[in-house]
Amino acid sequence: MNKESYINKLKAQLDEWNADLDKLDAKVRKATADQQLKYEKSKESMRERKDEAMQKMAEIKSANENAWEKLKQGTDDAWNRLKEAMTEAKSQFK
C-alpha cells in the first residue's frame, strides 16, 4: 500500500468512527444518568486516542516517501487503540 492509499484508508475509518460516535451520542441522550456518565468517561478516552491517531496520521502526511513506512507501525498501534476504545463504547450502549 502506498502512502496516499494508506492515508485515505485512515481517513475513511475515521469518518466511519465519527458517524458511530454520532449514533452513540443519540443513544446516550436517551439513557439513564449513570449510563451517560459512563459514556462521557469512555468518550474522553476515545478523544485522547483519536487525538493521538490524528497526530500520527499528520506525521505520515508530512513524512517523505522513505520515512513514512517507519511511522506506519506507530500509526497502526494508535489506530488499534482507538478501535478498541470505540468497540468498548459501542458494546456498552447497544
PyMOL commands that set and color helices and strands:
alter all, ss='L'
color gray80, all
select helices_A, chain A and resi 3-29+33-62+68-92
alter helices_A, ss='H'
color red, helices_A
deselect
rebuild
show_as cartoon
